[in-house]
Amino acid sequence: MIGRSRAIALAGLAGHVVDVEAHLAAALPAFTIVGLPDASLQESRDRVRAATSSSGLDWPTRRITVNLSPASLPKSGSATDLAIAVAVLAAATQVDSRAAARSVYIGELGLDGAVRPVRGVLPAVAAAVAAGLPNVVVSSANAAEAALVQGARVTGVASLGELARLLGNEHALLAPPPKANVVHTTATLPAQLDLADVRGQEEARRALEIAAAGGHHLFMVGAPGAGKTMLAARLPSLLPPLDNADAVAATSIHSLCGSFDPSEGLLSRPPFEAPHHSASAAAIVGGGSAIARPGAISRAHGGVLFLDEAPEFPARILDTLRQPLESGEIVLHRAYGAARYPSRFQLVLAANPCPCGNRGVRGKACSCSPIVARRYLARLSGPLLDRIDIRIDVAPVRRGATEGEATVVVAERVARARAAARERFSGLGWSANAQASSRWLRASTPSTSLAAGQAALDRGSVSARGLDRALRVAWSISDLAGIPAPTATHVLEALSLRNGSLT
């Protein structure tokens, strides 16, 4: 006798439908799972057996073989428990086999029969719906998250016994409600901060507004207390809400990380990630021994990744950002396969001018020798800095500095600039100036404006890639000004922002 059900295996955010087949043979009792299961999935044998008994269901005293197909696809985690239990019960004719085969089952089983929530339900349900399998059964604690997927017909169950009753077994026992083992936090979604709190800093505020208008990367150098962190923390509040595609991708990543509260719906605000400089490469880029999990750069997708005290980060970690900055995604290869995560974020770096922080500050003596100061900022490699669109000095705030415009005022200008960029790039697949290709920039920028940039290229003050990035910034400046195309003045301002002093 063979029973069938379906589950979902995640490799990154990509979900694959897994056909779960349970075969009962007249032989000595045994329970085997085949189809490249990892150690945590192998342990589901004991969880499924105990949960079945706790639910008042008879465990078959036969040789049970569960096959997870396709057999060549690695499977990991406990989210397949529920599908395995249903397949075994269907093979033992304890539930309706035809009804069992109609749905996809996602959930972990407790020894008492409770169906516990798991991470990554949103991308798993989305994969099921995309494969033409809209009927999905999940833990009651995951039902709200699963229901966010359009087209999904979600059934939430608290126990295996409750599910068995839905599948035709009227004698199954109802287990106690499960205790949620997924902790939801919103640490990456800070409260909206007002730009009016930053006093003075007109040049830095201007650079922040341009960065928000075009999605440009930003590097700020200044003495401690100058306001670099305050400015960076207010960048997400200037950005427009996430579009539907980015909202689904960002929510799926946070679902995998367990940092998503489904009661608030899909993430709509750009996330903000600010890892400490002591964080490991796996914590920032992503990693893991089996299927790699997302890191801070993926959790910042659609938002801002802020690296404070950037020179204190290990050079190898900083250099791993170079490829995601160009491609907008990260591919992590492990022995069990590759995981691909979207990682399109705005990078904001902040640094002191030297280890003591007093270099160039009026009224303070710098204790660092010139060579020490040079080596400090030289920890940021040239290839990484070449990918930064805007580089500015942030001077200490002077006495009597006044408040600037509030976030709501600046955000309105940014929204208009973004709308102009979307209209300009309609049909090209871009949504912000920072994504425009070199070919488009050189073909669309007015010749007089382009000549100003090419003169800087001829002088060697900017690289070819640097010129392209300066042109993208110039288009953002013109969008903020409400002008259809950048003028030579806009290009010169963009070059000034790019070649700002980093001493």
C-alpha positions as CSV (number, residue, x, y, z in Angstrom):
1,M,0.0,0.0,0.0
2,I,1.3,3.5,-0.9
3,G,0.2,6.8,0.5
4,R,1.0,10.1,-1.1
5,S,1.2,13.8,0.0
6,R,3.3,16.8,-0.9
7,A,5.8,19.1,0.8
8,I,8.0,22.0,-0.2
9,A,11.8,22.1,-0.1
10,L,13.5,25.5,0.0
11,A,16.8,26.2,-1.5
12,G,17.3,29.9,-0.7
13,L,14.0,31.5,-1.6
14,A,13.3,29.0,-4.4
15,G,10.8,26.4,-3.4
16,H,10.6,22.9,-5.0
17,V,7.5,20.7,-4.7
18,V,8.5,17.4,-3.1
19,D,6.3,14.3,-3.6
20,V,6.2,12.3,-0.4
21,E,5.5,8.6,-0.9
22,A,5.0,6.1,2.0
23,H,5.2,2.4,1.3
24,L,4.1,-0.3,3.8
25,A,5.6,-3.7,3.4
26,A,4.9,-7.0,5.2
27,A,8.2,-7.3,6.9
28,L,9.9,-6.6,10.2
29,P,8.9,-3.2,11.5
30,A,11.2,-0.4,10.4
31,F,11.0,3.2,9.3
32,T,13.3,4.5,6.6
33,I,13.4,7.9,4.8
34,V,15.2,8.2,1.5
35,G,15.7,11.0,-1.0
36,L,18.7,13.0,0.4
37,P,17.3,14.0,3.8
38,D,19.6,15.8,6.2
39,A,20.1,14.9,9.9
40,S,17.2,17.0,11.1
41,L,14.8,15.5,8.6
42,Q,16.0,12.0,9.4
43,E,15.0,12.7,13.0
44,S,11.4,13.2,11.8
45,R,10.9,9.4,12.1
46,D,10.8,9.7,15.9
47,R,8.6,12.8,15.8
48,V,6.1,11.4,13.4
49,R,5.8,8.1,15.3
50,A,5.3,9.8,18.6
51,A,2.9,12.3,17.2
52,T,0.8,9.6,15.6
53,S,0.5,7.6,18.8
54,S,-0.3,10.8,20.8
55,S,-3.1,11.6,18.4
56,G,-4.9,8.3,19.1
57,L,-3.9,6.8,15.7
58,D,-2.5,3.3,15.1
59,W,1.1,3.2,14.0
60,P,1.6,0.5,11.3
61,T,3.7,-2.4,12.5
62,R,5.2,-2.9,9.1
63,R,8.3,-1.9,7.2
64,I,7.7,1.8,6.3
65,T,9.7,3.4,3.5
66,V,9.2,7.1,2.8
67,N,10.6,8.5,-0.4
68,L,11.1,12.2,-1.0
69,S,11.0,12.9,-4.7
70,P,12.9,14.2,-6.6
71,A,15.5,12.1,-4.9
72,S,18.4,14.2,-6.3
73,L,17.2,17.4,-4.5
74,P,18.7,17.9,-1.0
75,K,16.0,18.3,1.7
76,S,16.5,19.8,5.2
77,G,14.7,20.9,8.2
78,S,11.6,19.8,10.1
79,A,8.9,21.4,7.8
80,T,8.4,18.0,6.1
81,D,7.1,16.3,9.3
82,L,3.5,16.9,8.6
83,A,3.6,15.6,5.0
84,I,5.4,12.4,6.0
85,A,2.8,11.7,8.7
86,V,0.0,12.2,6.3
87,A,1.6,9.9,3.7
88,V,2.1,7.2,6.3
89,L,-1.5,7.5,7.5
90,A,-2.8,7.4,4.0
91,A,-0.8,4.3,3.3
92,A,-2.3,2.7,6.4
93,T,-5.8,3.7,5.3
94,Q,-6.3,5.7,8.4
95,V,-7.1,8.8,6.4
96,D,-8.7,9.3,3.0
97,S,-5.8,8.8,0.5
98,R,-7.4,10.9,-2.2
99,A,-8.1,13.8,0.1
100,A,-4.5,13.6,1.5
101,A,-3.0,13.9,-2.0
102,R,-4.8,17.1,-2.8
103,S,-2.8,19.4,-0.5
104,V,0.7,20.5,0.3
105,Y,1.6,20.1,4.0
106,I,4.1,22.4,5.8
107,G,4.7,22.0,9.5
108,E,6.8,20.4,12.3
109,L,5.3,17.9,14.6
110,G,5.7,17.8,18.4
111,L,5.7,14.6,20.3
112,D,2.2,15.3,21.6
113,G,0.9,15.6,18.1
114,A,0.9,19.4,18.0
115,V,1.7,21.0,14.6
116,R,4.3,23.7,15.3
117,P,5.2,26.7,13.1
118,V,8.3,26.8,11.0
119,R,10.3,29.5,9.2
120,G,10.0,30.2,5.5
121,V,6.3,29.5,5.2
122,L,5.7,32.5,2.9
123,P,8.2,31.5,0.1
124,A,7.1,27.8,0.5
125,V,3.4,28.6,0.0
126,A,4.3,30.9,-2.9
127,A,6.2,28.0,-4.5
128,A,3.2,25.7,-4.0
129,V,0.8,28.2,-5.6
130,A,3.2,28.8,-8.5
131,A,3.3,25.1,-9.1
132,G,-0.5,24.9,-9.4
133,L,-1.1,23.5,-5.9
134,P,-3.1,26.2,-4.0
135,N,-4.4,23.9,-1.2
136,V,-1.9,24.3,1.6
137,V,-2.1,23.0,5.2
138,V,0.1,24.7,7.8
139,S,0.3,25.2,11.5
140,S,-2.4,27.5,13.0
141,A,0.5,29.8,14.0
142,N,1.6,30.1,10.4
143,A,-1.8,30.5,8.9
144,A,-1.8,34.3,8.8
145,E,1.6,34.4,7.1
146,A,0.5,31.7,4.5
147,A,-2.6,33.7,3.8
148,L,-0.5,36.6,2.5
149,V,0.1,34.6,-0.7
150,Q,-2.4,35.5,-3.3
151,G,-4.3,32.5,-4.7
152,A,-3.5,30.2,-1.7
153,R,-6.3,28.3,0.0
154,V,-4.9,27.9,3.5
155,T,-6.0,25.5,6.2
156,G,-4.4,26.0,9.6
157,V,-4.4,23.1,12.0
158,A,-3.2,22.9,15.6
159,S,-2.5,19.2,15.8
160,L,-2.1,16.0,13.7
161,G,-5.4,14.7,15.2
162,E,-7.3,17.8,13.9
163,L,-5.8,17.2,10.4
164,A,-6.7,13.5,10.5
165,R,-10.3,14.4,11.3
166,L,-10.3,16.8,8.3
167,L,-9.1,13.9,6.2
168,G,-11.9,11.6,7.3
169,N,-10.7,9.9,10.6
170,E,-13.3,10.7,13.2
171,H,-11.5,8.9,16.0
172,A,-8.4,11.0,16.1
173,L,-7.6,12.9,19.3
174,L,-7.0,16.6,19.4
175,A,-3.7,17.5,21.0
176,P,-3.1,20.7,23.1
177,P,-2.4,23.9,21.1
178,P,1.2,24.1,20.1
179,K,3.6,26.5,21.7
180,A,5.1,28.8,19.0
181,N,8.8,28.2,18.5
182,V,9.3,31.0,16.0
183,V,10.3,34.3,17.6
184,H,9.1,37.3,15.6
185,T,11.0,40.6,16.0
186,T,10.9,43.9,14.2
187,A,14.4,45.0,15.0
188,T,15.2,45.7,11.4
189,L,12.2,48.0,10.9
190,P,13.0,51.0,13.1
191,A,10.4,53.7,13.9
192,Q,10.3,56.6,11.5
193,L,12.9,59.1,12.4
194,D,12.6,62.8,11.5
195,L,15.3,64.5,9.5
196,A,14.5,67.7,11.3
197,D,16.3,66.3,14.3
198,V,19.6,66.8,12.5
199,R,20.8,70.3,13.1
200,G,23.0,72.0,10.5
201,Q,24.8,69.7,8.1
202,E,23.3,71.2,4.9
203,E,25.8,69.5,2.7
204,A,25.3,66.1,4.3
205,R,21.5,66.5,4.2
206,R,21.7,67.4,0.5
207,A,23.8,64.3,-0.2
208,L,21.4,62.1,1.8
209,E,18.4,63.5,-0.3
210,I,20.2,62.8,-3.6
211,A,21.1,59.3,-2.4
212,A,17.5,58.6,-1.6
213,A,16.3,60.0,-4.9
214,G,18.4,57.7,-7.0
215,G,19.1,54.7,-4.8
216,H,22.8,55.6,-4.6
217,H,25.5,54.3,-2.2
218,L,26.9,56.8,0.3
219,F,30.1,57.1,2.3
220,M,30.4,59.7,5.1
221,V,33.6,60.6,6.9
222,G,33.6,62.8,9.9
223,A,34.6,63.2,13.5
224,P,32.7,61.4,16.3
225,G,29.5,63.1,17.1
226,A,29.2,64.9,13.8
227,G,25.8,63.1,13.0
228,K,26.8,60.4,10.6
229,T,24.7,57.7,12.4
230,M,21.7,60.1,12.8
231,L,21.8,60.8,9.0
232,A,22.1,57.1,8.1
233,A,19.2,56.1,10.4
234,R,16.9,58.6,8.7
235,L,17.6,57.4,5.1
236,P,14.9,54.7,5.2
237,S,12.2,57.2,6.1
238,L,13.0,59.2,2.9
239,L,12.7,56.1,0.7
240,P,9.4,55.3,-1.0
241,P,7.4,52.2,0.1
242,L,8.5,48.8,-1.3
243,D,6.8,47.8,-4.5
244,N,4.9,44.5,-4.5
245,A,7.8,42.4,-5.9
246,D,10.3,43.8,-3.4
247,A,7.8,43.5,-0.5
248,V,7.3,39.8,-1.3
249,A,11.0,39.2,-1.6
250,A,11.9,41.1,1.6
251,T,9.0,39.4,3.6
252,S,10.2,36.0,2.4
253,I,13.7,36.7,3.5
254,H,12.5,37.8,7.0
255,S,10.2,34.8,7.2
256,L,13.3,32.6,6.7
257,C,15.1,34.5,9.4
258,G,12.2,34.4,11.8
259,S,12.1,38.2,12.0
260,F,8.7,38.8,10.4
261,D,5.4,39.4,12.2
262,P,2.6,38.2,9.9
263,S,0.0,40.3,11.8
264,E,1.5,43.4,10.1
265,G,1.1,42.0,6.5
266,L,3.8,42.2,3.9
267,L,6.7,44.4,4.7
268,S,6.1,47.8,3.0
269,R,8.8,50.0,4.6
270,P,12.4,49.7,3.5
271,P,14.3,47.7,6.1
272,F,17.4,49.0,7.9
273,E,20.3,46.7,8.8
274,A,23.2,47.9,10.9
275,P,25.5,44.9,11.8
276,H,28.3,45.5,14.3
277,H,31.9,45.4,13.0
278,S,32.5,42.3,15.0
279,A,29.9,40.3,13.0
280,S,31.1,37.3,11.1
281,A,31.1,36.9,7.3
282,A,28.2,34.4,7.6
283,A,26.2,36.9,9.6
284,I,26.6,39.7,7.1
285,V,26.7,37.8,3.7
286,G,24.9,34.6,4.7
287,G,26.1,31.1,5.3
288,G,25.5,27.8,6.9
289,S,26.8,24.2,6.8
290,A,24.0,22.7,4.7
291,I,21.7,25.1,2.8
292,A,23.0,28.6,3.4
293,R,20.8,31.0,5.2
294,P,20.5,34.8,4.4
295,G,22.6,37.4,6.0
296,A,22.3,41.1,6.7
297,I,22.8,42.1,3.1
298,S,19.7,40.0,2.1
299,R,17.6,41.2,5.1
300,A,18.4,44.7,3.9
301,H,17.0,44.0,0.4
302,G,15.0,47.0,-0.8
303,G,16.3,49.1,2.1
304,V,19.6,50.3,3.7
305,L,22.7,48.4,4.9
306,F,24.6,50.7,7.3
307,L,28.2,49.8,8.3
308,D,29.2,52.2,11.0
309,E,32.9,52.4,11.7
310,A,33.5,50.8,8.3
311,P,37.3,50.6,8.5
312,E,36.9,48.3,11.6
313,F,35.2,45.6,9.5
314,P,37.6,42.9,8.3
315,A,38.7,43.6,4.7
316,R,37.6,40.2,3.5
317,I,34.0,40.9,4.6
318,L,34.0,44.4,3.0
319,D,35.2,42.9,-0.2
320,T,32.5,40.3,-0.3
321,L,30.0,43.2,-0.8
322,R,31.5,44.1,-4.2
323,Q,29.6,41.5,-6.2
324,P,26.2,42.0,-4.5
325,L,26.5,45.8,-5.1
326,E,26.8,45.1,-8.8
327,S,24.3,42.3,-9.3
328,G,21.8,42.9,-6.6
329,E,21.9,39.3,-5.4
330,I,24.1,36.8,-3.6
331,V,24.6,33.2,-4.5
332,L,26.0,31.0,-1.7
333,H,27.4,27.7,-2.7
334,R,27.6,24.8,-0.2
335,A,28.1,21.1,-0.4
336,Y,24.3,20.4,-0.5
337,G,23.7,23.0,-3.2
338,A,23.5,26.7,-4.0
339,A,21.1,29.2,-2.4
340,R,20.3,32.4,-4.2
341,Y,19.0,35.5,-2.3
342,P,18.1,39.0,-3.5
343,S,20.4,41.6,-2.0
344,R,19.7,44.9,-3.7
345,F,20.3,47.5,-1.0
346,Q,21.7,51.0,-0.5
347,L,25.1,50.8,1.2
348,V,25.9,53.5,3.7
349,L,29.4,53.6,5.1
350,A,30.5,55.8,8.0
351,A,34.0,56.3,9.3
352,N,36.2,58.6,11.4
353,P,38.9,60.4,9.6
354,C,41.6,58.6,11.6
355,P,41.7,56.1,14.6
356,C,41.5,58.9,17.2
357,G,38.8,60.7,15.2
358,N,40.3,64.2,15.6
359,R,42.1,64.6,12.3
360,G,41.2,67.9,10.7
361,V,38.9,68.9,13.6
362,R,39.3,72.5,14.7
363,G,40.4,72.9,18.3
364,K,41.4,69.2,18.8
365,A,44.8,67.7,18.4
366,C,45.1,64.5,16.4
367,S,47.4,61.9,18.0
368,C,47.7,59.8,14.8
369,S,50.7,60.1,12.5
370,P,50.0,60.8,8.8
371,I,50.8,57.2,7.8
372,V,48.5,55.8,10.5
373,A,45.7,58.0,9.3
374,R,46.2,57.0,5.7
375,R,46.4,53.3,6.6
376,Y,43.1,53.6,8.5
377,L,41.0,54.7,5.6
378,A,43.0,52.5,3.3
379,R,41.4,49.5,4.9
380,L,38.5,50.3,2.5
381,S,39.7,48.9,-0.8
382,G,39.8,50.9,-4.0
383,P,37.4,48.5,-5.8
384,L,34.8,48.9,-3.0
385,L,35.1,52.7,-2.9
386,D,34.8,52.8,-6.7
387,R,31.3,51.4,-6.3
388,I,30.3,54.2,-3.9
389,D,28.4,56.9,-5.7
390,I,28.6,59.7,-3.1
391,R,31.4,60.5,-0.7
392,I,31.2,63.4,1.6
393,D,32.9,64.9,4.7
394,V,30.6,65.5,7.7
395,A,32.0,68.4,9.7
396,P,31.2,68.9,13.4
397,V,28.0,70.8,14.1
398,R,28.6,74.5,14.9
399,R,27.0,76.3,17.8
400,G,23.7,77.8,16.8
401,A,23.0,75.4,14.0
402,T,19.3,75.4,13.1
403,E,16.9,72.6,12.2
404,G,16.5,71.8,8.5
405,E,13.5,70.5,6.7
406,A,11.4,67.7,8.1
407,T,11.4,64.2,6.7
408,V,7.9,64.6,5.2
409,V,9.0,67.6,3.1
410,V,12.2,65.9,1.8
411,A,10.4,62.6,1.2
412,E,7.9,64.4,-1.0
413,R,10.7,65.6,-3.3
414,V,12.3,62.2,-3.3
415,A,8.9,60.6,-4.2
416,R,8.6,63.0,-7.2
417,A,12.1,62.3,-8.3
418,R,11.5,58.5,-8.0
419,A,8.3,58.9,-10.0
420,A,10.1,60.7,-12.8
421,A,12.8,58.0,-12.9
422,R,10.2,55.2,-13.1
423,E,8.4,57.0,-15.9
424,R,11.7,57.5,-17.8
425,F,12.7,53.8,-17.3
426,S,9.3,52.3,-18.0
427,G,9.8,49.3,-20.2
428,L,13.5,49.1,-19.4
429,G,13.2,47.1,-16.2
430,W,14.7,49.8,-13.9
431,S,13.1,51.7,-11.1
432,A,15.9,54.1,-10.0
433,N,18.8,56.0,-11.6
434,A,21.3,53.9,-9.8
435,Q,20.2,50.9,-11.9
436,A,20.6,52.6,-15.3
437,S,23.1,51.0,-17.7
438,S,26.2,52.6,-19.1
439,R,24.9,52.5,-22.6
440,W,21.7,54.3,-21.7
441,L,23.6,56.9,-19.7
442,R,26.0,57.8,-22.5
443,A,23.2,57.8,-25.1
444,S,20.7,59.8,-23.1
445,T,22.8,62.4,-21.3
446,P,23.0,65.7,-23.2
447,S,26.3,66.1,-25.1
448,T,27.3,69.3,-23.2
449,S,26.7,67.6,-19.9
450,L,28.5,64.5,-21.0
451,A,31.5,66.5,-22.1
452,A,31.9,67.8,-18.5
453,G,32.2,64.3,-17.3
454,Q,34.5,63.1,-20.0
455,A,36.9,66.0,-19.3
456,A,37.2,64.6,-15.7
457,L,37.8,61.1,-17.2
458,D,40.6,62.5,-19.5
459,R,42.2,64.2,-16.5
460,G,42.2,60.8,-14.6
461,S,40.2,62.2,-11.7
462,V,37.5,59.6,-12.2
463,S,37.5,56.1,-13.7
464,A,35.1,54.9,-16.5
465,R,32.9,53.2,-13.9
466,G,33.2,56.3,-11.7
467,L,32.0,58.5,-14.5
468,D,29.0,56.2,-15.1
469,R,28.1,56.4,-11.4
470,A,28.5,60.2,-11.4
471,L,26.2,60.5,-14.4
472,R,23.6,58.4,-12.5
473,V,23.9,60.9,-9.6
474,A,23.5,63.8,-12.0
475,W,20.2,62.3,-13.3
476,S,19.0,62.1,-9.6
477,I,20.0,65.8,-9.1
478,S,18.0,66.8,-12.2
479,D,15.0,64.8,-11.1
480,L,15.0,66.6,-7.7
481,A,15.2,69.9,-9.6
482,G,12.3,68.9,-11.9
483,I,14.5,69.1,-15.0
484,P,14.1,66.5,-17.7
485,A,17.8,65.9,-18.2
486,P,21.0,66.8,-16.2
487,T,22.9,70.0,-17.1
488,A,26.7,70.4,-17.0
489,T,26.2,72.0,-13.6
490,H,24.5,68.8,-12.3
491,V,27.3,66.6,-13.7
492,L,29.9,68.8,-12.0
493,E,28.0,68.6,-8.7
494,A,27.8,64.8,-9.1
495,L,31.6,64.6,-9.7
496,S,32.2,66.8,-6.6
497,L,30.1,64.5,-4.5
498,R,31.9,61.5,-5.8
499,N,35.4,62.9,-5.4
500,G,34.7,64.4,-2.0
501,S,37.7,64.6,0.4
502,L,38.4,61.4,2.3
503,T,41.3,62.7,4.4
